[in-house]
């Protein structure tokens, strides 16, 4: 059987860190994950997925990730149940996270530019790469519509192929 989950989303609130009676760290958190499709109004809806993470990963998450942080989570789905105060059986489905990864820099999370400021060298205002002119402050376009080959077809003969 396969039970594998990979999520990328934003924390809805700061993770809640607690310790078991055996002094094991456990953190609970909720991720807002965008759906793939837009609704009838053209807006993206989000699912709010409850997650739990244990031990050192829980402590790291609570120390480093705050509300709004973009994180990636790997883990599995677990279903647990308990009896509430009214005597009813309550089922809870959540992601049991094995690991997490911060997916943006602290500067981006705290409202900064998020770009790395390396020591500046004297460069021309416009630089060329693969025959296209771009301003040095331009952000790369990683969209699927961009043509990686510059708009012209590549000429390849059968002698150029390794097979």
ABEGO torsion letter per residue (X at the ends): XBBBBBBBBBBABBBBBBBBAAGBBBBBBBBBBBBABBBAAGBBBBBBBBBBBBEAAAAAAAAABBBGBBBBBBEBBBBBBBBBAAGBBBBBBBBBBABBBBABBAAAAAGBAGBBBBBBBBBBABBBBGGBBBBAABBBBABAABBAAGGBBBBBBAAABAX
